């Protein structure tokens, strides 16, 4: 597409079956489905689901924002969640908002069992922190960052955007017994990014919708499979295939890309969960052996739920006095489970080994 790439009318869903059910796609679907089923089973072995969700959601918030060139560190993120919010950088705030938006979406699908257009708008509002809503002014184009060339012109008229979104939502909420939900995931992700309904935050909103779709279709129970790290590693291919599908109407390469992303990300998440589980067992044993007087299962789990912990968290979790909470954390530091760090007036206690596991 050249400098004045025309707006090609975006087709309604669904695409024709022969385009999205080739032999190669079906073979890859089997591999991706098996990896996801294994992930779903292993996730259940973590004794406290909050440990897993907190850790993985934060990593996803960081990765997904990085695709949009919003860069922050894990350290800044955890501090933003535990200390004075007013000192947080704009980039870190955006990533924290992404995390809030994921939990907001998760709450909606758990209570409602489906999504509406206004739910997507509310997820995007959590993310962007403004109420601009669905695009109503023409003029939005997607450009190549380096060359300034227009690579894609999404639908411009609000009526067309709303028609396409309504069609998208119907397809999203339908039960497609005869077509794998993972193939549908690829179709839906392409369609949402092509509709590009908002002025800002389309990529991040679309990646949250991916996870909600997997949960609604019982492929996973909690929000722990995210494709953002795979997209970062293959960013050029991701955008090339989005544009190629739009230009040619050929789906196979795009669907294969998403299916492979699911398989490899599921396998990576399985190994991360195994590492978290092993570290949890090791930490429990160490506390039981070296400080049996303070050992409580809930105390150790808290260090995994909140890798940057503080006295208030212990007070709430264990229902103890501040003095006791402070003594527990100091004792854990003495035996090398956590490391303390002063941030403003707060003292944070960091589970360094867990942070290392999460970074891998």
Backbone torsions as a table, in degrees:
resi	resn	phi	psi	omega
1	UNK	NA	128.9	-175.1
2	UNK	-87.9	-166.2	-174.9
3	UNK	-54.0	-38.8	-178.5
4	UNK	-110.5	52.9	-177.3
5	UNK	-54.5	123.4	-177.2
6	UNK	-72.7	159.9	175.4
7	UNK	-83.5	107.0	176.3
8	UNK	-81.9	131.5	-176.6
9	UNK	-62.2	126.9	-178.3
10	UNK	-77.5	129.9	-179.5
11	UNK	-72.8	149.7	172.8
12	UNK	-72.6	159.7	174.6
13	UNK	-84.8	152.6	2.8
14	UNK	-91.9	161.4	170.5
15	UNK	-75.2	169.3	-178.9
16	UNK	-70.0	144.0	-172.7
17	UNK	-59.9	-40.7	-176.0
18	UNK	-63.3	-22.7	178.0
19	UNK	-74.6	-26.3	-173.7
20	UNK	-117.3	6.3	178.8
21	UNK	-130.4	52.9	176.5
22	UNK	-76.7	167.3	179.1
23	UNK	-57.5	-45.7	-179.1
24	UNK	-60.4	-44.0	180.0
25	UNK	-62.1	-43.7	-177.7
26	UNK	-65.5	-38.7	177.5
27	UNK	-62.7	-46.0	-178.7
28	UNK	-67.6	-33.8	177.9
29	UNK	-59.7	-41.1	179.1
30	UNK	-61.7	-43.3	-179.6
31	UNK	-65.1	-43.6	-177.6
32	UNK	-67.7	-39.1	179.8
33	UNK	-64.4	-41.5	-179.9
34	UNK	-64.1	-42.8	-179.7
35	UNK	-63.4	-39.6	-178.7
36	UNK	-69.0	-38.1	178.7
37	UNK	-64.6	-39.3	178.3
38	UNK	-65.3	-42.0	178.7
39	UNK	-61.0	-44.5	-178.8
40	UNK	-59.6	-42.0	179.5
41	UNK	-66.6	-45.2	-176.8
42	UNK	-67.8	-34.6	179.8
43	UNK	-59.4	-30.1	-179.1
44	UNK	-71.7	-15.3	-177.8
45	UNK	-80.3	-13.5	177.6
46	UNK	-75.0	124.3	-172.7
47	UNK	-64.8	-26.4	-177.7
48	UNK	-130.6	105.9	-174.1
49	UNK	-59.6	-30.1	-179.0
50	UNK	-59.7	-32.0	179.1
51	UNK	-59.8	-46.7	-175.8
52	UNK	-69.7	-47.5	-176.2
53	UNK	-62.7	-47.4	-178.5
54	UNK	-57.7	-47.0	-175.5
55	UNK	-66.3	-47.7	-173.2
56	UNK	-76.4	-35.8	178.5
57	UNK	-62.6	-39.4	-178.4
58	UNK	-67.4	-39.5	177.7
59	UNK	-62.8	-41.4	178.6
60	UNK	-64.1	-42.6	-179.7
61	UNK	-58.2	-40.6	-179.7
62	UNK	-67.0	-48.4	-177.1
63	UNK	-66.5	-44.5	-176.6
64	UNK	-63.9	-38.4	179.1
65	UNK	-69.8	-32.1	179.8
66	UNK	-63.4	-32.5	177.4
67	UNK	-59.1	-33.3	179.4
68	UNK	-92.1	16.7	-179.4
69	UNK	62.5	30.9	172.8
70	UNK	-102.4	102.7	-170.3
71	UNK	-106.0	130.5	173.1
72	UNK	-145.5	173.2	178.7
73	UNK	-108.5	160.3	178.7
74	UNK	-61.1	-38.4	-179.3
75	UNK	-59.2	-48.8	179.6
76	UNK	-61.0	-38.3	-177.7
77	UNK	-64.2	-50.5	-178.6
78	UNK	-62.7	-38.2	178.7
79	UNK	-64.4	-37.7	180.0
80	UNK	-62.7	-30.1	-178.6
81	UNK	-84.9	-13.8	-173.9
82	UNK	-117.0	-20.2	-177.6
83	UNK	-123.0	-167.6	-175.4
84	UNK	-53.5	115.9	-176.5
85	UNK	-67.3	-22.1	-174.4
86	UNK	-69.7	-18.5	-178.0
87	UNK	-93.4	7.7	-173.8
88	UNK	-82.0	139.7	178.2
89	UNK	-69.8	159.4	-179.3
90	UNK	-59.6	-39.5	-178.8
91	UNK	-64.2	-44.8	-178.8
92	UNK	-64.8	-39.1	178.8
93	UNK	-60.1	-41.4	179.0
94	UNK	-61.3	-39.5	-178.9
95	UNK	-70.9	-39.3	176.4
96	UNK	-63.0	-38.7	176.6
97	UNK	-62.4	-37.6	178.7
98	UNK	-61.2	-43.2	178.5
99	UNK	-61.2	-44.3	178.2
100	UNK	-60.2	-40.7	-178.4
101	UNK	-64.8	-38.1	177.5
102	UNK	-62.1	-48.9	-178.4
103	UNK	-64.6	-35.5	176.8
104	UNK	-61.5	-47.6	178.9
105	UNK	-63.2	-41.1	179.9
106	UNK	-61.5	-43.5	177.5
107	UNK	-60.0	-41.6	-178.8
108	UNK	-62.8	-49.5	-176.2
109	UNK	-69.1	-30.7	179.0
110	UNK	-70.3	-36.4	-176.9
111	UNK	-88.9	-32.5	-171.1
112	UNK	-100.5	-33.3	179.0
113	UNK	80.6	4.8	175.9
114	UNK	-163.1	176.5	178.3
115	UNK	-124.0	148.1	171.9
116	UNK	-112.9	166.2	177.1
117	UNK	-57.5	-42.3	-177.6
118	UNK	-67.5	-22.2	173.7
119	UNK	-69.1	-39.8	178.5
120	UNK	-64.3	-40.1	178.0
121	UNK	-61.6	-42.1	-177.9
122	UNK	-69.6	-32.9	175.6
123	UNK	-64.6	-44.7	180.0
124	UNK	-64.9	-34.4	178.9
125	UNK	-67.4	-38.8	175.3
126	UNK	-59.4	-38.4	-175.3
127	UNK	-70.7	-47.1	-170.8
128	UNK	-94.8	-20.5	179.6
129	UNK	66.0	34.0	169.4
130	UNK	-147.2	173.1	-173.6
131	UNK	-118.0	31.0	-178.9
132	UNK	-62.0	-31.5	176.3
133	UNK	69.9	-156.6	-175.4
134	UNK	-69.6	141.9	-177.9
135	UNK	-56.1	131.5	176.5
136	UNK	-124.1	-10.8	179.6
137	UNK	-106.0	132.0	176.5
138	UNK	-69.3	166.5	175.5
139	UNK	119.6	-6.1	180.0
140	UNK	-77.5	125.1	173.5
141	UNK	-135.6	155.9	176.7
142	UNK	-105.3	127.0	-175.2
143	UNK	-116.6	154.2	170.7
144	UNK	-71.1	123.5	-177.1
145	UNK	-55.3	-40.0	-174.9
146	UNK	-76.9	-46.2	-169.5
147	UNK	-99.7	-16.9	-176.7
148	UNK	78.3	1.8	-179.6
149	UNK	-69.8	137.9	175.6
150	UNK	-74.8	119.0	-178.6
151	UNK	-100.7	-21.6	-179.7
152	UNK	-159.2	136.8	174.4
153	UNK	-114.5	108.0	-179.1
154	UNK	-72.9	171.5	176.3
155	UNK	-52.5	140.5	-173.0
156	UNK	-103.8	-36.3	-174.9
157	UNK	-82.1	137.8	-177.5
158	UNK	-61.1	-37.3	-179.4
159	UNK	-62.2	-41.1	179.3
160	UNK	-67.0	-42.2	179.4
161	UNK	-59.5	-44.4	-178.8
162	UNK	-66.9	-38.9	177.0
163	UNK	-61.8	-45.5	-179.0
164	UNK	-65.8	-39.0	178.9
165	UNK	-66.3	-38.5	179.1
166	UNK	-64.5	-43.5	176.6
167	UNK	-63.3	-41.3	178.6
168	UNK	-59.8	-45.9	-177.3
169	UNK	-66.2	-40.0	177.7
170	UNK	-59.1	-44.3	-178.2
171	UNK	-68.5	-40.5	-178.6
172	UNK	-60.2	-40.6	-173.8
173	UNK	-89.8	-10.0	-178.6
174	UNK	-73.2	153.4	173.3
175	UNK	-96.0	108.9	-177.7
176	UNK	-97.5	83.3	-176.1
177	UNK	-59.1	-31.3	-170.4
178	UNK	-96.1	1.7	-179.5
179	UNK	-134.3	131.2	-176.9
180	UNK	-55.9	135.4	176.8
181	UNK	-60.6	-23.4	179.3
182	UNK	-73.3	-34.4	173.7
183	UNK	-67.0	-41.4	177.3
184	UNK	-63.0	-34.6	177.6
185	UNK	-57.9	-45.3	179.8
186	UNK	-64.1	-41.9	179.8
187	UNK	-63.0	-46.9	-176.7
188	UNK	-66.5	-40.0	-178.5
189	UNK	-65.3	-43.4	177.0
190	UNK	-58.7	-46.4	-174.1
191	UNK	-65.1	-43.6	-178.2
192	UNK	-64.0	-44.6	-179.6
193	UNK	-65.6	-30.8	179.8
194	UNK	-76.6	-34.3	175.2
195	UNK	-65.9	-39.9	176.5
196	UNK	51.0	59.7	-166.5
197	UNK	-72.5	-16.7	-174.6
198	UNK	-111.7	162.7	174.9
199	UNK	-71.4	-28.0	-175.0
200	UNK	-151.7	149.8	173.6
201	UNK	85.5	14.1	-178.6
202	UNK	-64.7	-43.5	-178.2
203	UNK	-62.9	-47.6	-178.5
204	UNK	-67.3	-40.3	177.5
205	UNK	-62.2	-43.6	179.7
206	UNK	-60.6	-37.5	-179.6
207	UNK	-72.8	-29.3	173.7
208	UNK	-69.8	-39.9	178.7
209	UNK	-60.9	-34.2	177.1
210	UNK	-55.1	-50.7	-175.5
211	UNK	-67.1	-37.6	-179.5
212	UNK	-66.6	-35.4	178.5
213	UNK	-64.6	-42.1	179.1
214	UNK	-63.7	-37.8	179.5
215	UNK	-69.4	-44.6	179.7
216	UNK	-61.7	-28.2	-179.6
217	UNK	-98.4	17.5	174.0
218	UNK	59.6	22.9	178.2
219	UNK	-81.1	-26.7	169.6
220	UNK	-143.2	161.8	-176.4
221	UNK	-97.1	-32.1	-175.3
222	UNK	-132.1	159.8	-173.7
223	UNK	-74.7	83.8	-177.2
224	UNK	-128.3	0.5	177.4
225	UNK	-111.8	116.4	-177.7
226	UNK	-128.7	136.2	-175.6
227	UNK	-92.6	-0.3	-171.7
228	UNK	-62.1	-40.2	-177.9
229	UNK	-63.8	-38.4	178.3
230	UNK	-66.3	-40.2	179.6
231	UNK	-65.3	-39.8	177.6
232	UNK	-59.0	-45.0	-177.9
233	UNK	-67.6	-24.4	-175.8
234	UNK	-127.7	40.3	-171.0
235	UNK	-60.5	-43.8	-177.9
236	UNK	-62.9	-43.2	-179.5
237	UNK	-66.1	-39.3	-180.0
238	UNK	-57.3	-51.4	-178.2
239	UNK	-71.3	-34.8	179.0
240	UNK	-63.2	-43.7	-176.9
241	UNK	-72.8	-34.5	173.7
242	UNK	-57.5	-50.0	-177.4
243	UNK	-68.1	-37.7	-179.4
244	UNK	-64.5	-41.6	178.9
245	UNK	-63.2	-40.3	-179.9
246	UNK	-65.6	-40.0	-177.0
247	UNK	-73.1	-40.9	-169.1
248	UNK	-104.6	-20.3	-174.9
249	UNK	75.1	9.2	178.7
250	UNK	-96.3	130.2	-168.8
251	UNK	-102.5	-21.5	-164.5
252	UNK	-55.5	-49.5	-175.8
253	UNK	-62.9	-40.0	179.7
254	UNK	-64.2	-48.0	-178.8
255	UNK	-62.1	-41.3	178.5
256	UNK	-61.8	-39.1	179.7
257	UNK	-60.2	-47.9	-178.5
258	UNK	-67.8	-40.8	179.4
259	UNK	-62.7	-41.7	177.9
260	UNK	-66.1	-38.0	177.6
261	UNK	-59.2	-42.1	179.9
262	UNK	-63.4	-47.5	-177.7
263	UNK	-61.6	-51.4	-175.1
264	UNK	-69.0	-37.1	179.1
265	UNK	-69.0	-39.9	177.7
266	UNK	-60.5	-45.5	-179.9
267	UNK	-62.9	-40.9	178.4
268	UNK	-64.5	-38.6	-179.4
269	UNK	-70.3	-35.5	176.8
270	UNK	-59.6	-46.2	-177.2
271	UNK	-69.2	-32.7	177.4
272	UNK	-66.4	-41.6	178.8
273	UNK	-63.5	-42.2	177.6
274	UNK	-59.9	-40.8	179.3
275	UNK	-66.0	-39.8	178.2
276	UNK	-64.2	-44.0	179.5
277	UNK	-60.7	-44.3	-179.8
278	UNK	-63.7	-41.8	-179.8
279	UNK	-67.0	-36.9	178.3
280	UNK	-61.5	-47.8	179.4
281	UNK	-59.7	-44.3	-178.6
282	UNK	-63.0	-40.7	-178.7
283	UNK	-68.2	-42.3	178.0
284	UNK	-57.9	-47.5	-178.6
285	UNK	-60.9	-42.8	-178.0
286	UNK	-63.9	-43.2	-179.5
287	UNK	-68.7	-41.6	179.7
288	UNK	-61.1	-37.8	-176.5
289	UNK	-79.4	-45.5	-171.4
290	UNK	-91.6	-27.8	180.0
291	UNK	-139.5	61.0	-174.6
292	UNK	-57.6	-28.6	-176.6
293	UNK	-64.8	-32.7	-177.8
294	UNK	-99.1	-1.6	-174.9
295	UNK	-63.6	126.0	169.4
296	UNK	-143.5	133.8	-179.4
297	UNK	-54.9	-43.4	-177.0
298	UNK	-63.8	-33.0	-179.6
299	UNK	-66.5	-46.0	-179.9
300	UNK	-66.3	-42.6	-180.0
301	UNK	-61.6	-35.3	178.3
302	UNK	-59.0	-38.2	-179.3
303	UNK	-66.4	-19.6	177.7
304	UNK	-94.9	-30.3	174.8
305	UNK	-69.8	-41.3	-177.0
306	UNK	-126.8	86.4	-176.8
307	UNK	-59.9	-22.9	171.1
308	UNK	-108.7	96.0	-173.1
309	UNK	-101.8	168.1	175.9
310	UNK	-150.8	170.1	-174.1
311	UNK	-55.1	-44.3	-179.0
312	UNK	-55.0	-40.7	-178.5
313	UNK	-62.7	-41.2	-179.0
314	UNK	-67.6	-42.2	177.8
315	UNK	-54.7	-48.4	-177.6
316	UNK	-68.6	-45.7	-174.2
317	UNK	-67.4	-43.4	-173.5
318	UNK	-100.4	-5.8	-179.3
319	UNK	57.9	50.9	-179.9
320	UNK	-122.6	169.4	176.3
321	UNK	-70.4	158.0	178.8
322	UNK	-59.2	-37.7	-178.2
323	UNK	-60.6	-45.1	179.9
324	UNK	-66.5	-43.5	180.0
325	UNK	-58.7	-43.7	-179.8
326	UNK	-63.2	-41.2	-179.9
327	UNK	-64.3	-42.1	178.6
328	UNK	-58.7	-47.9	-176.0
329	UNK	-67.0	-38.7	178.0
330	UNK	-65.0	-38.5	178.7
331	UNK	-65.3	-42.0	178.2
332	UNK	-63.3	-33.9	177.6
333	UNK	-69.5	-39.9	-178.1
334	UNK	-60.2	-36.3	-178.8
335	UNK	-93.1	8.0	171.1
336	UNK	84.6	18.4	178.9
337	UNK	-82.6	-40.4	179.3
338	UNK	-128.4	165.5	177.3
339	UNK	-127.1	132.0	-177.1
340	UNK	-89.0	151.5	178.3
341	UNK	-147.1	131.1	-179.9
342	UNK	-85.5	125.8	175.0
343	UNK	-128.1	104.8	-173.2
344	UNK	62.0	-127.3	179.1
345	UNK	-88.8	-11.4	-176.5
346	UNK	-86.0	149.3	166.8
347	UNK	-109.7	122.4	176.9
348	UNK	-101.7	146.0	178.5
349	UNK	-116.3	114.7	-167.9
350	UNK	-103.9	128.9	175.0
351	UNK	-84.6	83.5	-171.3
352	UNK	-60.2	-40.8	-177.4
353	UNK	-63.6	-39.1	178.1
354	UNK	-66.3	-41.0	178.7
355	UNK	-57.8	-40.5	179.1
356	UNK	-64.0	-42.7	178.8
357	UNK	-61.2	-41.7	-176.8
358	UNK	-70.3	-28.6	-178.1
359	UNK	-74.5	-24.5	-174.1
360	UNK	-70.8	NA	NA
